[in-house]
């Protein structure tokens, strides 16, 4: 029986804007940082890897682009190719594949 293939990259992350071309490893690093922020419902955090450092911001908004929907993020990063900015979203389908539930809605929370 063949082993299951990983989902295509566009299932996990959709880049809306980038000031430089993204390599697969950098896209995976940005995806991992965004999933961590989304799970913890945190506004921002560092991103680091072998050839990248910077900061990812959880915009705390959901975006729709055609049939792709999901939470939006922005990263300001430094790489070997220089500094840049990337705006992207995590796809709802990708989050479902990872078993990541949306954070609880903001507002009043009752203890009882």
Helices and strands as residue ranges (DSSP letters): H 9-12, E 13-18, H 24-40, E 44-48, E 52-65, E 68-79, E 82-90, H 92-98
